[in-house]
Amino acid sequence: MVNNGGRNSEEWFLPHDVLINILKRVPVKSLIRFKCVSKNWANLLESPYLSEQQLQYSTHNNPFLLLQRIPLRSPPSPFPLHPSTFLISPDFSVHDIDFTAPAARIVGSCNGLFCLRHIDHTLSLFNPATRQIKEVPQTLIDVKTINYVGFGFSPLVNDYKIVRISFCEVEVEDGVVLLDDVRVNRVQVYSLTTGYWKDIDAVNLRSLCLVSNSVTSSVTANGAIFWQGIITSDPDSELVVSFDIGLEVFTLLKGPPHPPSLPFSYSNVLVVYHDKLAMFRLFIDDNFESCSIDLWVLEDTPTCTAAEESWIKMYSVRSPSRILYPLSIWRDEIVCREELCRDNRGLKTVLSIFNPYSKELKKLPSHRDEYCYVSFDYVESLVPVVNGHHEP
């Protein structure tokens, strides 16, 4: 049998490159079943070469939109993954994710792997296509700290890593958070290859506070994890915090330039555009009846700093409806919550896809108004979770 590493006693009925070209197009669930055919089949299906080829094909041909529902009327907390998480395929069909783990939230999705945060603050890595799950070793953390978690892959070191940034407990004065009292307490990095956590220095984060919202906390692009941040002594400041997964170095980046005059209300959302860091700027008009959306893309990510001219404005578009709240970019279109109306009971919205070029607005299935959504890219993959076990 011929495989990527040599020749065995049996022969494949097809040339190896032809066989790989066929197998990379087969759904992962079916490929897993082929493992029981023989030891040779199992070895082939577990080979890094097939995993790499299948991931490349799936990324370019079968990208899914991963949506996680978060109840609007309850305080933020971990919640059951199923049925609160589902996939939308390019033909807009809906696929629930069958996962019976304890209550968990997805904090990152990369190359077919989920990083899950559980209700007891533990973390795990899960491949829903292969059903493989790995519990990440626990470390001593203070449950009173504010923890931000990022997850991603670095081709530089060929490794998946989790970074956890812990801020000390925030002092509260008359119900108001005092940013001056927010300090980075600890930064830890977990490597899937080594299976261990380690502490790293993050001196340039000591005067910062990370910004989270109902959309997402971090995004991953081109071997780095990004968060929005502000300088604690200057609440009006806007920065992007970058963590190079391979080098394990933090960098502070300037955001896109502001317009000469700001509208009544605006907000920023970090997204990924063609594997580059990007930012949506949502500008809401004074009457809350319309809005515009700018997309800025960071064309270069220097190791030390980024000048404003590194950000390129890709487009500025007016909403064809009322207000669109952008979540992410999927297949060059904007995933958003479309506001239908606003009354004393709150917002009524629908989950939609907006094409900024044709101005077409399409409603997505499986939307319920009492939820907001966190959006991720997802592709089926054979990427293994090292030393993991399989869900039935």
PALO-743369 format. One record per residue (C-alpha): residue in three letters; chain; x, y, z. Coordinates in pm, 1 decimal, always signed. Last residue first. Layout:
! PALO-743369
  aa ch       c1       c2       c3
 ALA  A        X        Y        Z
...
END
This chain:
! PALO-743369
  aa ch       c1       c2       c3
 PRO  A  -2017.8   +920.6  +2140.6
 GLU  A  -1776.6  +1203.6  +2227.5
 HIS  A  -1418.4  +1112.2  +2148.8
 HIS  A  -1110.3  +1148.5  +2363.1
 GLY  A   -817.2  +1385.5  +2336.8
 ASN  A   -444.8  +1320.1  +2344.4
 VAL  A   -394.3  +1578.3  +2068.8
 VAL  A   -713.4  +1729.4  +1929.3
 PRO  A   -673.4  +1630.0  +1568.6
 VAL  A   -740.6  +1850.5  +1264.1
 LEU  A   -965.2  +1639.0  +1039.6
 SER  A  -1169.2  +1942.1   +939.0
 GLU  A  -1517.0  +2080.4   +886.8
 VAL  A  -1506.7  +2456.8   +838.4
 TYR  A  -1624.3  +2732.6  +1072.4
 ASP  A  -1624.6  +3113.0  +1073.9
 PHE  A  -1762.0  +3267.7  +1390.8
 SER  A  -2062.4  +3477.0  +1499.0
 VAL  A  -2191.7  +3560.8  +1845.6
 TYR  A  -2564.3  +3627.5  +1846.7
 CYS  A  -2833.2  +3818.8  +2032.5
 TYR  A  -3139.5  +3632.1  +2143.8
 GLU  A  -3497.2  +3726.5  +2235.5
 ASP  A  -3573.6  +3802.6  +1870.0
 ARG  A  -3538.2  +3446.5  +1749.2
 HIS  A  -3355.2  +3372.5  +1422.2
 SER  A  -3346.9  +3024.4  +1276.3
 PRO  A  -3322.2  +3129.6   +911.2
 LEU  A  -3126.3  +3426.6   +771.8
 LYS  A  -3289.2  +3730.6   +615.2
 LYS  A  -3132.7  +3864.5   +297.5
 LEU  A  -3041.6  +4228.6   +230.7
 GLU  A  -2914.9  +4315.8   -117.3
 LYS  A  -2714.3  +4639.6   -137.3
 SER  A  -2533.1  +4498.0   -447.2
 TYR  A  -2191.3  +4600.6   -313.9
 PRO  A  -2239.8  +4595.9    +64.6
 ASN  A  -2417.5  +4256.7    +51.9
 PHE  A  -2612.7  +4230.4   +376.9
 ILE  A  -2690.8  +3900.5   +549.4
 SER  A  -2965.8  +3907.1   +811.0
 LEU  A  -3068.6  +3811.8  +1165.1
 VAL  A  -3393.8  +3985.2  +1253.5
 THR  A  -3450.8  +4254.2  +1511.7
 LYS  A  -3715.3  +4394.4  +1742.3
 LEU  A  -3556.1  +4627.4  +1992.8
 GLY  A  -3682.4  +4709.6  +2338.5
 ARG  A  -4015.7  +4686.0  +2518.9
 ASN  A  -4061.6  +5062.9  +2510.2
 ASP  A  -4040.4  +5054.0  +2131.2
 ARG  A  -3786.8  +5006.4  +1851.6
 CYS  A  -3852.8  +4863.3  +1507.4
 LEU  A  -3713.2  +4626.3  +1248.1
 GLU  A  -3344.6  +4645.4  +1339.4
 GLU  A  -3133.9  +4417.1  +1124.9
 ARG  A  -2883.5  +4207.6  +1317.3
 CYS  A  -2580.4  +4155.7  +1099.2
 VAL  A  -2363.1  +3920.6   +896.1
 ILE  A  -2197.3  +4141.9   +636.0
 GLU  A  -2105.1  +3982.3   +303.9
 ASP  A  -1758.6  +3896.8   +167.0
 ARG  A  -1817.8  +3520.1   +211.1
 TRP  A  -1897.9  +3577.0   +578.5
 ILE  A  -1800.4  +3899.8   +751.7
 SER  A  -1890.3  +3950.6  +1117.5
 LEU  A  -2146.3  +4086.0  +1363.3
 PRO  A  -2270.0  +4411.9  +1211.7
 TYR  A  -2564.9  +4594.3  +1374.0
 LEU  A  -2782.3  +4717.9  +1086.8
 ILE  A  -3008.5  +5014.6  +1161.7
 ARG  A  -3314.1  +5094.8   +951.8
 SER  A  -3314.5  +4937.8   +606.7
 PRO  A  -3101.3  +5009.9   +301.4
 SER  A  -2808.0  +5085.0   +537.5
 ARG  A  -2559.3  +5329.9   +395.9
 VAL  A  -2220.4  +5203.0   +283.1
 SER  A  -1858.9  +5305.5   +330.9
 TYR  A  -1607.5  +5080.1   +160.9
 MET  A  -1262.7  +4922.1   +176.3
 LYS  A  -1102.2  +5188.7   +396.6
 ILE  A   -735.1  +5099.5   +428.7
 TRP  A   -563.0  +5098.6   +768.7
 SER  A   -182.8  +5108.3   +753.2
 GLU  A   -211.6  +5485.9   +714.2
 GLU  A   -299.1  +5509.5  +1083.7
 ALA  A    +45.2  +5390.7  +1178.9
 ALA  A   +100.1  +5049.6  +1329.4
 THR  A   +346.7  +4970.3  +1605.0
 CYS  A   +608.6  +4722.2  +1715.0
 THR  A   +595.9  +4403.9  +1507.1
 PRO  A   +432.2  +4563.6  +1204.3
 THR  A    +86.0  +4445.8  +1096.2
 ASP  A    +18.4  +4560.5   +741.1
 GLU  A   -299.2  +4594.0   +538.1
 LEU  A   -527.3  +4656.1   +834.9
 VAL  A   -873.3  +4664.0   +679.0
 TRP  A  -1139.2  +4930.0   +746.7
 LEU  A  -1506.5  +4870.9   +672.3
 ASP  A  -1740.6  +5167.0   +719.6
 ILE  A  -2108.4  +5120.1   +801.5
 SER  A  -2381.6  +5384.7   +779.0
 CYS  A  -2696.6  +5423.8   +985.0
 SER  A  -3066.4  +5497.7   +977.2
 GLU  A  -3367.2  +5566.8  +1200.1
 PHE  A  -3190.8  +5632.2  +1529.7
 ASN  A  -3288.3  +6001.5  +1495.5
 ASP  A  -2933.1  +6120.5  +1555.0
 ASP  A  -2783.3  +5891.5  +1291.3
 ILE  A  -2598.8  +5574.3  +1387.9
 PHE  A  -2239.8  +5528.4  +1267.1
 LEU  A  -2109.2  +5170.9  +1274.6
 ARG  A  -1736.1  +5135.0  +1223.5
 PHE  A  -1646.7  +4781.1  +1119.3
 MET  A  -1288.3  +4678.7  +1178.1
 ALA  A  -1056.2  +4445.9   +990.4
 LEU  A   -771.1  +4210.5  +1073.2
 LYS  A   -665.2  +4012.6   +769.8
 ASP  A   -754.6  +3654.6   +676.3
 HIS  A   -962.8  +3772.7   +376.6
 TYR  A  -1155.4  +4010.1   +604.7
 VAL  A  -1171.8  +3922.3   +974.6
 VAL  A  -1382.7  +4122.8  +1220.4
 LEU  A  -1339.8  +4371.7  +1506.3
 VAL  A  -1651.4  +4576.5  +1581.5
 ASN  A  -1644.4  +4950.3  +1654.9
 SER  A  -1930.6  +5172.4  +1771.3
 TYR  A  -2088.9  +5505.6  +1680.8
 SER  A  -2350.8  +5740.8  +1819.5
 PHE  A  -2436.3  +6107.2  +1763.6
 PRO  A  -2212.8  +6138.3  +1462.0
 LEU  A  -1838.0  +6214.3  +1477.1
 SER  A  -1688.9  +6510.9  +1297.9
 PRO  A  -1362.4  +6509.4  +1103.4
 PRO  A  -1389.0  +6130.1  +1051.8
 HIS  A  -1176.6  +5914.9  +1282.8
 PRO  A   -859.8  +5741.9  +1166.7
 PRO  A   -842.8  +5361.6  +1189.0
 GLY  A   -714.7  +5208.2  +1513.6
 LYS  A   -365.1  +5234.3  +1653.6
 LEU  A   -193.7  +4907.0  +1733.5
 LEU  A    -47.2  +4779.6  +2059.3
 THR  A   +165.5  +4465.2  +2024.8
 PHE  A   +179.6  +4159.5  +2250.5
 VAL  A   +441.4  +3888.9  +2191.9
 GLU  A   +402.0  +3511.0  +2203.2
 LEU  A   +626.8  +3471.0  +1893.8
 GLY  A   +400.0  +3212.1  +1730.8
 ILE  A    +64.0  +3334.7  +1857.3
 ASP  A   +139.2  +3703.3  +1794.7
 PHE  A    -99.2  +3881.9  +2033.2
 SER  A   -248.1  +4209.7  +1909.9
 VAL  A   -424.6  +4473.4  +2120.0
 VAL  A   -618.0  +4726.1  +1912.3
 LEU  A   -640.6  +5074.9  +2057.6
 GLU  A   -903.7  +5341.8  +2110.9
 SER  A   -870.1  +5623.4  +2367.7
 ASP  A  -1179.8  +5798.6  +2498.3
 PRO  A  -1154.9  +5630.5  +2841.7
 ASP  A   -807.7  +5788.3  +2895.6
 SER  A   -636.5  +5679.3  +3219.4
 THR  A   -735.5  +5316.5  +3161.2
 ILE  A   -596.7  +5317.8  +2807.7
 ILE  A   -853.2  +5143.6  +2588.9
 GLY  A   -861.4  +4806.5  +2419.5
 GLN  A  -1014.6  +4610.7  +2134.7
 TRP  A   -890.1  +4255.7  +2107.9
 PHE  A   -683.6  +4069.8  +1847.3
 ILE  A   -532.6  +3722.1  +1816.7
 ALA  A   -249.8  +3658.1  +1568.8
 GLY  A   -140.3  +3395.1  +1316.3
 ASN  A   -302.1  +3553.8  +1011.0
 ALA  A   -634.0  +3634.6  +1175.3
 THR  A   -805.0  +3562.1  +1506.7
 VAL  A  -1086.0  +3767.0  +1659.8
 SER  A  -1152.4  +3859.1  +2022.2
 SER  A  -1435.3  +3947.7  +2261.1
 THR  A  -1741.3  +3901.4  +2043.2
 VAL  A  -2078.2  +4052.3  +1957.3
 SER  A  -2229.7  +4132.0  +2297.7
 ASN  A  -1933.2  +4355.9  +2380.6
 SER  A  -1580.7  +4331.1  +2515.5
 VAL  A  -1314.3  +4596.3  +2561.5
 LEU  A   -973.0  +4520.5  +2708.3
 CYS  A   -829.7  +4752.3  +2972.5
 LEU  A   -483.5  +4895.3  +2938.6
 SER  A   -207.6  +5050.1  +3152.3
 ARG  A    -41.9  +4717.6  +3233.4
 LEU  A    -69.3  +4579.3  +2881.2
 ASN  A   +276.7  +4687.7  +2765.2
 VAL  A   +440.9  +4486.7  +3044.6
 ALA  A   +294.8  +4159.3  +2923.0
 ASP  A   +531.1  +3891.0  +3051.6
 ILE  A   +438.4  +3530.3  +2993.0
 ASP  A   +310.2  +3256.6  +3222.6
 LYS  A   +304.5  +2899.1  +3095.9
 TRP  A    +34.4  +2640.5  +3037.9
 TYR  A   +112.8  +2288.5  +2919.1
 GLY  A     -2.5  +2034.6  +2660.5
 THR  A   +319.2  +2070.1  +2462.6
 THR  A   +160.8  +2071.9  +2115.8
 LEU  A   -174.0  +2221.4  +2223.0
 SER  A    +12.8  +2514.9  +2377.7
 TYR  A   -147.5  +2712.8  +2661.8
 VAL  A    -51.1  +3075.7  +2724.4
 GLN  A    -98.9  +3265.4  +3049.8
 VAL  A   -117.9  +3638.9  +3127.0
 ARG  A   -166.8  +3755.2  +3486.9
 ASN  A   -303.5  +4048.5  +3688.3
 VAL  A   -354.8  +4311.0  +3421.7
 ARG  A   -486.9  +4618.4  +3602.9
 VAL  A   -824.0  +4792.1  +3630.4
 ASP  A   -835.5  +5046.5  +3913.9
 ASP  A   -803.6  +5349.9  +3683.2
 LEU  A  -1103.5  +5216.2  +3492.4
 LEU  A  -1333.6  +5284.1  +3786.4
 VAL  A  -1651.7  +5085.8  +3726.8
 VAL  A  -1959.9  +5279.1  +3840.6
 GLY  A  -2214.0  +5118.0  +4075.9
 ASP  A  -2167.5  +5386.9  +4341.5
 GLU  A  -1791.4  +5321.8  +4335.1
 VAL  A  -1686.4  +4979.1  +4212.0
 GLU  A  -1333.1  +4846.8  +4237.6
 VAL  A  -1250.6  +4602.3  +3961.0
 GLU  A  -1092.8  +4270.1  +4053.9
 CYS  A   -758.9  +4219.4  +3884.3
 PHE  A   -746.5  +4151.8  +3512.2
 SER  A   -664.6  +3810.4  +3370.6
 ILE  A   -550.7  +3755.8  +3011.8
 ARG  A   -583.5  +3397.7  +2890.1
 VAL  A   -411.0  +3287.3  +2570.2
 ILE  A   -496.6  +2957.6  +2402.7
 LYS  A   -260.8  +2812.1  +2144.1
 TYR  A   -271.9  +2594.5  +1833.4
 ASP  A    +67.1  +2503.8  +1688.2
 ASN  A   +247.1  +2490.6  +1354.9
 VAL  A   +523.5  +2720.5  +1483.7
 LEU  A   +502.4  +2986.6  +1210.9
 PRO  A   +166.6  +2854.2  +1090.4
 SER  A    +21.7  +2997.1  +1412.8
 PHE  A   -327.9  +2888.4  +1515.5
 GLY  A   -587.0  +3058.9  +1732.8
 PHE  A   -768.5  +3097.8  +2062.1
 GLY  A   -836.1  +3400.7  +2283.0
 VAL  A   -963.3  +3418.3  +2640.6
 TYR  A  -1037.2  +3730.1  +2845.4
 ASN  A  -1065.4  +3680.8  +3221.7
 ILE  A  -1199.6  +3932.9  +3471.8
 THR  A  -1075.1  +3836.8  +3816.6
 LYS  A  -1301.8  +3727.5  +4100.1
 VAL  A  -1269.7  +3361.6  +4000.5
 ASP  A   -900.8  +3385.0  +4087.8
 ILE  A   -716.7  +3141.7  +3867.8
 LEU  A   -507.8  +2837.0  +3952.4
 THR  A   -454.6  +2642.2  +3635.7
 GLN  A   -665.7  +2365.6  +3488.9
 PRO  A   -542.0  +2138.1  +3214.7
 VAL  A   -737.5  +2173.3  +2887.2
 GLU  A   -993.4  +1897.7  +2841.9
 LYS  A   -971.0  +1749.5  +2495.0
 ILE  A  -1260.1  +1664.2  +2266.6
 GLN  A  -1283.1  +1455.4  +1951.2
 ARG  A  -1623.7  +1425.7  +1784.3
 THR  A  -1451.7  +1413.5  +1439.9
 ALA  A  -1670.0  +1689.7  +1293.6
 PRO  A  -1736.7  +1869.2  +1623.0
 ASN  A  -1363.0  +1912.9  +1695.3
 PHE  A  -1349.0  +2026.5  +2056.2
 LEU  A  -1090.7  +2200.4  +2273.7
 SER  A  -1166.1  +2244.2  +2645.0
 LEU  A  -1156.1  +2517.4  +2907.2
 THR  A  -1243.7  +2528.8  +3276.4
 HIS  A  -1423.4  +2830.2  +3427.1
 ASP  A  -1676.9  +2609.6  +3615.7
 ILE  A  -1949.4  +2707.7  +3365.0
 HIS  A  -1737.6  +2588.1  +3074.4
 ARG  A  -1530.0  +2783.5  +2823.7
 LEU  A  -1499.3  +2611.1  +2487.8
 CYS  A  -1227.4  +2651.6  +2223.3
 PHE  A  -1370.5  +2512.8  +1901.3
 LEU  A  -1164.8  +2341.0  +1632.1
 GLY  A  -1251.2  +2332.1  +1260.9
 ASN  A   -955.9  +2540.6  +1146.5
 CYS  A  -1011.8  +2802.8  +1419.9
 SER  A  -1312.9  +2885.1  +1635.8
 GLY  A  -1288.0  +3081.7  +1959.2
 VAL  A  -1471.0  +3160.5  +2283.9
 ILE  A  -1750.5  +2907.6  +2237.3
 ARG  A  -1965.0  +2887.2  +2547.3
 ALA  A  -2022.6  +2585.7  +2765.0
 ALA  A  -2277.8  +2407.4  +2979.8
 PRO  A  -2169.3  +2047.5  +3018.9
 ALA  A  -2087.8  +1849.0  +2702.4
 THR  A  -2363.8  +1684.5  +2497.2
 PHE  A  -2277.8  +1813.1  +2151.6
 ASP  A  -2486.5  +1781.3  +1838.4
 ILE  A  -2434.9  +2097.9  +1639.7
 ASP  A  -2753.1  +2201.4  +1461.7
 HIS  A  -2738.4  +2243.6  +1084.4
 VAL  A  -2931.6  +2513.7   +899.7
 SER  A  -2956.5  +2544.8   +520.6
 PHE  A  -2848.3  +2879.6   +377.4
 ASP  A  -2698.8  +2730.0    +54.4
 PRO  A  -2354.3  +2843.9   +179.6
 SER  A  -2411.4  +2646.1   +503.3
 ILE  A  -2551.6  +2789.1   +826.3
 LEU  A  -2429.1  +2626.9  +1146.0
 PHE  A  -2592.8  +2607.5  +1488.2
 THR  A  -2532.0  +2679.6  +1853.9
 SER  A  -2793.3  +2718.7  +2126.7
 PRO  A  -2925.8  +2364.1  +2079.8
 HIS  A  -2681.4  +2247.5  +2207.5
 LEU  A  -2395.2  +2448.8  +2358.4
 PRO  A  -2564.8  +2482.0  +2693.9
 PHE  A  -2507.6  +2820.4  +2859.9
 PRO  A  -2215.0  +3006.9  +3014.0
 SER  A  -2316.9  +3333.9  +3174.4
 PRO  A  -2401.0  +3690.2  +3073.1
 PRO  A  -2704.2  +3809.6  +3271.5
 SER  A  -3045.9  +3716.2  +3132.5
 ARG  A  -3284.4  +3901.7  +2904.1
 LEU  A  -3079.0  +3905.6  +2585.7
 PRO  A  -3025.2  +3530.8  +2567.6
 ILE  A  -2706.8  +3440.3  +2374.9
 ARG  A  -2734.9  +3232.3  +2059.8
 GLN  A  -2419.1  +3102.0  +1895.3
 LEU  A  -2380.5  +3126.4  +1521.0
 LEU  A  -2126.6  +2944.4  +1304.5
 LEU  A  -2126.8  +3041.8   +937.5
 PHE  A  -1994.5  +2755.3   +730.7
 PRO  A  -1724.8  +2758.0   +463.2
 ASN  A  -1738.1  +2462.0   +222.1
 ASN  A  -1526.2  +2534.9    -86.6
 HIS  A  -1218.4  +2737.2     +5.4
 THR  A  -1183.0  +2634.3   +369.1
 SER  A  -1294.2  +2276.7   +299.8
 TYR  A  -1028.8  +2228.9    +31.7
 GLN  A   -749.3  +2368.7   +245.7
 LEU  A   -861.8  +2166.4   +547.3
 GLN  A   -879.5  +1843.9   +344.5
 GLN  A   -527.5  +1895.5   +209.3
 GLU  A   -383.1  +1962.5   +554.8
 SER  A   -558.8  +1664.5   +715.6
 LEU  A   -454.1  +1443.0   +423.3
 TYR  A    -90.3  +1543.2   +474.9
 PRO  A   -104.6  +1516.1   +854.7
 SER  A   -191.1  +1144.1   +820.5
 GLU  A   -479.9  +1018.0  +1033.2
 LEU  A   -689.4   +912.7   +733.3
 LEU  A   -393.8   +732.4   +579.4
 ASN  A   -309.1   +545.2   +898.9
 ALA  A   -672.2   +438.3   +946.3
 TRP  A   -692.2   +317.9   +586.3
 ASN  A   -376.4   +111.8   +635.1
 LYS  A   -511.0    -32.2   +959.3
 SER  A   -817.4   -153.3   +775.2
 VAL  A  -1177.8    -64.8   +693.8
 CYS  A  -1247.9    +77.1  +1042.2
 LYS  A  -1093.6   +411.6   +954.4
 PHE  A  -1341.9   +457.1   +668.3
 ARG  A  -1608.9   +562.2   +921.3
 ILE  A  -1406.2   +873.1  +1008.2
 LEU  A  -1400.1   +969.6   +640.8
 SER  A  -1780.5   +960.5   +631.6
 LYS  A  -1811.1  +1208.6   +919.4
 VAL  A  -1543.6  +1425.2   +758.1
 PRO  A  -1749.4  +1475.9   +443.5
 VAL  A  -1561.7  +1356.7   +129.6
 ARG  A  -1387.1  +1618.7    -84.9
 LYS  A  -1042.1  +1560.3    +68.9
 LEU  A  -1085.4  +1189.6     -5.2
 ILE  A  -1094.4  +1231.6   -382.9
 ASN  A   -781.0  +1445.1   -418.3
 ILE  A   -605.7  +1220.4   -166.8
 LEU  A   -687.6   +916.1   -381.8
 VAL  A   -562.2  +1087.7   -697.1
 ASP  A   -236.1  +1182.8   -524.5
 HIS  A   -189.6   +823.7   -403.4
 PRO  A   -249.0   +657.7   -737.3
 LEU  A   -564.0   +443.3   -728.8
 PHE  A   -628.6    +76.8   -632.1
 TRP  A   -399.1   +125.3   -335.7
 GLU  A   -127.6   -138.0   -308.5
 GLU  A    -61.7   -378.6    -22.3
 SER  A   +274.6   -468.0   +128.2
 ASN  A   +354.8   -113.9   +231.4
 ARG  A   +518.1   +176.9    +46.4
 GLY  A   +637.9   +510.4   +182.8
 GLY  A   +544.9   +811.4   +394.2
 ASN  A   +268.7   +966.9   +193.6
 ASN  A   +101.5   +631.6   +145.6
 VAL  A   +137.7   +341.1    -93.7
 MET  A     +0.0     +0.0     +0.0
END
